[in-house]
Amino acid sequence: MFDLLLKNAAVVTVDPQHNVYFPGYVAIKDGKIASVGPMESYPDEPSAKIIDCGGKAILPGLIDAHGHGGHSTLRYLGEGSGNWSYMAAEIYCRDTDDFFWYADSALTAAERIKFGVTTGVSMIGSMNRADRIEILDAHFAGARKTGIRHFSGLGCSGNAPKYYRHFFEDGSSKEYTVSRADAIKNTELALKEFQGAYPKQYCIVAPSVMGRKTGLSDAEAAEENRAMNRLAEEYGTIVHTHAYGGDVEFLWETSPEVLKPSLSLTHSTNLSEKEIEIVAKTGAYIFHGPSTNSIIRGWCPVYELLRAGANLAIVTDGAAPDRGYDLWRDMKAFRTVHRIHEKTVKVAPPGLILELCTIRPARALGIGDLVGSIEPGKLADLITIDIAQPHFAPLLKEHIVQALVYATTGTDVRDVYIEGEPVMLGRKLVKCSEQAILQDANDSLASMISRIGPDRMKLLLGREGLYDIWTECAIDDASAFSGIEFDLQQPK
């Protein structure tokens, strides 16, 4: 007997054969996909529950393979500051408590689920905080309450030692220094503590950057890269990080063992031709955010990478300062940006774009045999899309993938199942109170602002954090921070 049978849907499997069944069905048993196919082969087997999904499409859950814990809370804050990253780093390292990381993670997970993301990855802050494993514990707990499949972890962030101030429940705070050795030690403690501790929770090695590192000699950076790789190998997990032009060649020259399919490099702007060849040769994954600020400052050579045979996935990169976790929006940005860059509409086909948000990031995270496509034996991480709407019509079977990629917005997602268990039905979260998550987020932001105080907030935001939203923002440099130091090497 099946546990659940979804029928009469447009089923887009994203399997190796690119099967689309319209109408089709998906049968679920013990959290896994038991059977999938066209309605003419509808199984003659009883089911504990049958849902008619007429007017809906069923897809594998989307996978957002890179984001940042904290960004949901800082959304819109300081957009006109002139140097948002410095502002965020200062707040993350000096003005947060454990509840901040819990509330932010729950908010992020809720947003992801409501947009059809069943697996998410988040770093702790902009530059990964590796000073307290309790922060990671709180972050995992926030995501866990929603039922999402979630990856996070600790790792070195370079430029050590770092100085932090952490706040506790009673309002007291403590300042302390974290060395490179401390960060490596805490990364391993996190792996021991959290790997396998809860279902659908994955503790990974997540250094801020792999390659050369600000404030470190080449020898120190290479040593740190090798240390992160050793921990990942010892605990059987992935290395998830950022990289930019020159970093891949540095890794190739100093620690080539790091470069492999279990390494994911986010952004990877300004890669050289040699670096493109190295990535393709080693199988390392490039995580590309088509809506991020990084692609404004630099260029990720996506089609050079794809033509070379490199592995790639689309990611959101988080919610702040001007984005969100709607991967459907990033699908459209990917199509537009790279068609403009390539000066042809014959690139970025919808099937490829869908794969870059499902099966390909699943492989990058080491779970491609479990999720990312609708195939018998895989876990039933599924979403439904309401396609009985004007912006999808008229709709033929041959056009279903085009319609989904080109027309879907995150709010078209109706239901989300993770391992066959509903976590959202009819756009209502099932496992937790959405209202409580929103209230926690508001409370956390208010507490954070109170800790910062009005005078320091003006300094952090730069020019009081305001610019004329009806005209172009002229703040494109660090002039707003004249006389202000954001050097985390020194305690404030």
Helices and strands as residue ranges (DSSP letters): E 4-12, E 20-29, E 32-38, G 39-41, E 50-52, E 56-60, E 62-64, E 68-69, H 84-94, E 96-97, H 98-114, E 117-121, E 123-124, H 133-144, E 149-154, E 162-167, E 173-178, H 180-194, E 201-205, H 218-235, E 239-244, H 247-254, G 256-258, E 263-269, H 273-282, E 285-288, H 294-297, H 302-308, E 311-314, H 327-342, H 350-355, H 359-364, E 382-386, G 390-392, G 397-399, H 400-407, G 410-412, E 413-418, E 421-425, E 428-429, H 434-452, H 454-461, G 463-465, G 479-481
